[in-house]
């Protein structure tokens, strides 16, 4: 029953009636400092009671600038307005999480550069993968970032299994949409 409702909803929201935001459009919107500040403010306040127009004066924006940026965030489907309150859409939550992860990664910037320097200087001398993994484990304490950095050292069998799982998920999705 729930699945049929979901499928009907998906069919109603076909690409002909609405456009899917592109990565470029999302990045273009949040590349504006004021729009990003608005986006962050909405994200941080949405757990409380939503975001209202009160910070317009604090941001030193004209009314037109404010609504122009809010409109851009809504067109990119990052925020929505309900009963006068702004909150993040599901896509907005994903983008906000990615934004936080980029911020966390920037905290490790110089450690990344050190790892890269060691990788390039010792590539000729043959640094063992185990040693490089120990170095990453010592320098990086964030598990998400550590997982990204150590992915290339996974055995080939794990990569093949992951590729098969992705193909299976795509097949299930295509069956649901038929």
C-alpha positions in Angstrom: 0.0 0.0 0.0 2.7 2.4 1.0 4.8 1.5 -2.1 1.9 2.2 -4.4 1.4 5.7 -2.9 5.1 6.4 -3.3 5.1 5.2 -6.9 2.1 7.4 -7.7 3.9 10.4 -6.1 7.0 9.7 -8.1 5.0 9.4 -11.3 3.3 12.7 -10.6 6.6 14.4 -10.1 8.0 13.4 -13.5 10.8 15.4 -15.1 8.2 17.0 -17.5 6.5 18.8 -14.6 9.5 19.8 -12.5 13.2 20.1 -13.1 15.8 18.3 -11.1 18.4 20.7 -9.6 21.9 20.2 -11.0 25.1 20.1 -9.0 26.1 23.3 -10.8 23.0 25.1 -9.8 23.3 24.0 -6.1 27.0 25.0 -6.0 26.2 28.3 -7.7 23.6 29.2 -5.1 25.6 28.3 -2.0 28.8 29.9 -3.4 27.3 33.2 -2.5 28.4 34.0 1.0 25.1 35.6 2.1 23.1 32.7 0.6 25.3 30.2 2.4 24.9 32.1 5.6 21.1 32.0 5.2 21.3 28.3 4.3 23.4 27.5 7.4 21.1 29.6 9.6 18.0 27.8 8.4 19.8 24.4 8.8 20.9 25.2 12.4 17.5 26.6 13.4 15.2 24.1 11.7 15.4 21.7 14.6 14.1 24.5 16.9 11.1 26.0 15.3 12.0 27.0 11.7 13.6 30.1 10.5 11.9 33.4 10.1 12.9 36.8 8.5 14.4 38.2 11.8 18.1 38.0 10.7 17.5 40.2 7.6 18.9 43.2 9.5 21.7 41.3 11.0 23.0 40.2 7.6 22.8 43.8 6.2 20.8 42.7 3.2 18.1 44.7 1.5 14.7 43.0 1.3 15.2 42.4 -2.4 18.6 40.8 -1.8 17.2 38.6 1.0 14.2 37.3 -1.0 16.4 36.8 -4.1 18.7 34.5 -2.2 15.8 32.7 -0.5 14.2 32.2 -3.9 17.4 30.8 -5.2 17.7 28.4 -2.3 14.1 27.3 -2.9 14.5 26.9 -6.6 17.5 24.7 -5.9 15.2 22.7 -3.6 17.5 23.2 -0.6 14.8 24.9 1.5 11.1 25.0 1.8 8.6 27.3 3.4 5.7 26.0 5.5 3.4 28.2 7.5 5.8 31.1 7.2 8.8 29.1 8.5 11.8 28.0 6.4 13.3 24.6 6.8 15.7 22.3 4.9 14.3 19.9 2.3 15.7 16.3 2.3 18.1 17.4 -0.4 19.0 20.4 1.7 19.9 18.1 4.6 22.1 16.1 2.4 23.8 19.2 1.0 24.2 20.6 4.5 25.8 17.4 5.7 28.2 17.5 2.7 29.0 21.1 3.5 29.8 20.1 7.1 32.1 17.3 5.9 34.0 19.7 3.6 34.5 22.0 6.6 35.8 19.1 8.7 38.1 18.0 5.8 39.6 21.6 5.6 40.6 21.2 9.3 43.0 18.4 8.1 44.3 20.3 5.1 47.9 20.4 6.2 47.9 16.8 7.3 46.6 15.9 3.8 49.5 17.8 2.3 51.9 16.0 4.5 50.5 12.6 3.5 50.6 13.6 -0.2 54.2 14.7 0.2 55.2 11.5 1.8 53.3 9.5 -0.8 55.1 11.3 -3.7 58.5 11.3 -2.1 58.5 7.7 -1.2 56.7 6.3 -4.3 60.0 5.7 -5.9 61.4 4.0 -2.8 58.3 1.9 -2.4 56.5 2.9 0.8 54.4 -0.1 1.9 50.6 0.3 2.0 50.6 -0.8 5.7 53.0 2.0 6.6 50.8 4.6 4.7 47.7 3.2 6.5 49.4 3.6 9.9 50.4 7.2 9.0 46.8 8.0 8.0 45.5 6.3 11.2 47.9 8.4 13.3 47.2 11.8 11.6 43.5 11.6 10.9 41.0 10.9 13.8 37.8 11.5 11.8 36.5 8.0 10.7 34.6 9.3 7.7 37.7 11.0 6.3 39.9 8.1 7.2 37.5 5.8 5.3 37.8 7.9 2.2 41.5 8.1 2.3 42.0 4.3 2.9 39.5 3.2 0.2 42.2 2.9 -2.4 44.0 0.3 -0.3 41.0 -2.0 -0.1 41.5 -5.4 -1.6 40.2 -5.8 -5.2 37.6 -8.4 -4.0 35.9 -5.7 -1.8 35.7 -3.3 -4.7 34.1 -6.0 -7.0 31.6 -6.8 -4.3 30.7 -3.1 -3.9 30.3 -2.8 -7.7 27.9 -5.8 -7.7 25.8 -4.4 -4.9 25.4 -1.0 -6.7 24.3 -2.9 -9.9 21.8 -4.9 -7.9 20.4 -1.7 -6.3 20.0 -0.1 -9.7 18.1 -3.1 -11.0 15.7 -3.0 -8.0 15.1 0.7 -8.6 14.4 0.2 -12.3 11.9 -2.6 -11.5 10.1 -0.3 -9.0 9.7 2.4 -11.6 8.3 0.1 -14.2 
